Amino acid sequence: MRARLILYAYMVQSRAFIKTKKEAPKDEVSVNAQLLLRGGYIDKLTSGAYSFLPLGFIVLKKIEAIIREEMNAIGGQELLMPALHPKELWEETGRWESMDDLYKVKDRQGREFALGATHEEVITDIVRKRTISYKDLPLHLYQMQTKFRDELRSKSGLLRGREFTMKDLYSFHASEEDRKKYYEVAKKAYVRVFARCGLSTIITEASGGSFSKDVSHEFQAPTESGEDLVIFCGKCDWARNVEIADKKAGEPCPSCGNILSEVKSIEVGNIFTLGTRFSSLMNALFTDKDGSVKPIIMGCYGMGLGRILGTVVEVNHDDRGIVWPRELAPFDVHIVPLVSKDVKMTKRVFAEAAKMYRVLRGTMTVLYDDRETASAGEKFADADLIGAFQRIVISEKTLKERKVELKKRSEQKAKMVTAKQAITALAAQYRKRKS
């Protein structure tokens, strides 16, 4: 009973910690920051560091659940590593000096540490402490952990932060052939994650950067607000980040001859070949079938949860607010009763809305706008800004017709249906989504 009361209070708008704003902060230029701040999803603490408020936390957890499901499906085992890393570990790989975006701190005893920007050193240290044979491989370990990077250009909301949550998966193999096979499996899993989050992505070749000397792959979500530029073929799967591409838009594709195109995009994930770079430097070894001892072959696969959330907003919005895809919407349904000039009619409207809320909340997530002092304009503006997947409007007009207005956030026109029809339709959609 207690859990039900807590859930009820949270989903009732007058009690929920949802404080919307009409105007975006003047210092925020990105769409994702503007809408998420206005909608009460996040709060800015400082440049590159945001709090996820209850609404934002709901969406973040939905992204996390999708990622966990897809990573587990390809053999991933979840763990959690420290964010505080001793200097000595990073010195083993030479990255204490070579990585210029590390936050470095000292404790009261003068020992130096890094706030984890990435976890190759830590995961390799974990594995090397165990006795590993070829029978233990392949091994796939992942986490969802806070990262810290001294980012100089933290001006794009959740797209480029100094503190952010990252899913990083590390794979360990006995052969390069096995690593390549898993690399392709991970590619497909990444595409599924982004598709479930409402994002279409282009798998793009890029350099390995500070993580690998080999070619890596980025998952780029096309959008006019993107900060990356991709040259790609619309007919085959050839695509390059413009920084390493030897082709230009308008030229023939080197793979199929089709004319290449250019598009702005946001990188939402990347995968790298690590090979034996870290295992050799840190002495992470395994015993092969013939008894020989060799460095473990590794791969790395990363995606930022907040970055995905921010990109979804950049791609899915209109001039009124956020248009969440179904799997990420904080609420399946937003029930909006409208106040009438007639006090008795207002009571009837809200009684009908409360009844529908009680029916629906047992099977789906529902936000009930129980505010009797808010005007219809205020309620509609908040509903569009928050962007629940569907909205039910109950008013004096709908009651007189013995119906309700049902509308998806992505649609322009509402449908007039009976309350029973609305409940049946919503329940069917919910069952279909869960199947």
Steps between C-alpha positions, in 0.01 A plus 500: 500500500782738584668447163173569321453829689852614416445415134167683502651816651786497251275465198261775609630819341427733793723284720766400248826695488433631149575871473473616140628829363369717217842622393831321459812629677681752282835324536369174349518484121432129437143378453544208738614723787227756438211253490626271776555796733164656412319168537638431846711203392843628603664774704831661412751507786790635299630482143502135395335366817124444531268348759235263367176602667220241548374531141849480353592212728201299374617539139863431592397177673301394193809547285702306755248213493513480119879496501515236775257275316694521173844461662386197699362352177850496347663338802581810703547464875441819697733626770583836657852642521634790710507854364814578705813357332852493646764680295720191485243309292491770233880528500522135392340589167661845466164674500554694823694752294357444151131555579448873542136483615563309823383653826788440744467525878712441810391359833621637837793259495623635169396199290385585149186372331302553181123529483409229252477633146494144368563157653742303280768502770262394777328219309837366381626507858195302613551230237877468545455417870313184402645183351361499149517212251360469151201321657402825677489694173323678347399719793274805473481743793311832507395773736295819511712744694561872548792637296692825544677686221647850500299602195584841356187523283223405744234719343258255339289391795513124552693445179838606636545489875773500759312247713283242325380141511660259256432138415835340422529138398838325480548168323788257550597238240750227430518576128465793264246301302275470804539871579397595145196275524387659825568848362232439236261363763550815706434717192158343454418534870588869487268556206221329697560721804483820299197384301312424821589849620348647184827575322605403150879473478771484236789266584802712412868418475725726707848501648563324829621819669670461836342157554623308198723536194255295293186621326204536734130540429271780610122486510383833363142627534418741214366839610548860389617588851785249480859602562650221285501467123466163327556403136283198421342291229125465505513175303761292681656517846806713409537795740792705631545776752595805290825537701645179346295472181690510169174563315261796476125532462403475134779255417432133422497251786820290494294194588200512264538810281192677638533877556617580853309732732597714799304541822540664840472256787553430869720211612302287746735204532832356387685170496877441493752229432741497796691188398777429751591864568385499862548131575864510385584814697322376813593132472142370466568149369323173428618144453419366152416141399865418432607626842653822372432827683373790288356850546121505494348664192251776589220712358320804640141616441363825643186711502394795714157476664453873543630559149238261362232682698614839374522377141147357515375847597702666222344262246148476647349839580281772355442865582287403802729254673634144509347217295627189679507164320279243669772303684656810657194712581486570875127422492286289271205731560448856625143555625402866472163610648398859420339738744151625408333827595232284660625373839281191491617415149860540611440244776351258248794549264757433770303207639502338155871572460581352841298190414692449177828557684415226751413259218813563292771537764491129584628401155694798363676819605259790533538868587176652630481880478279559802574875519171690531664844488680454168333623182446285192780688325744432784408133510536450125832687494638284782370181340663580166826604668522185714408282203325192647432249223124557501258750651142464616300821538179503702292817495146634519478452123612137507270414790199637316586271211581214742848475353865597557767644272782254427814618321856379455760769560635441150161558338327828419135403543322343796240226471168513684436158654312364797690448825461124458640516146795708620578256781472200266723661235765602753501156663541332160791729411665428835466123456642521149799698624572252779469191276 
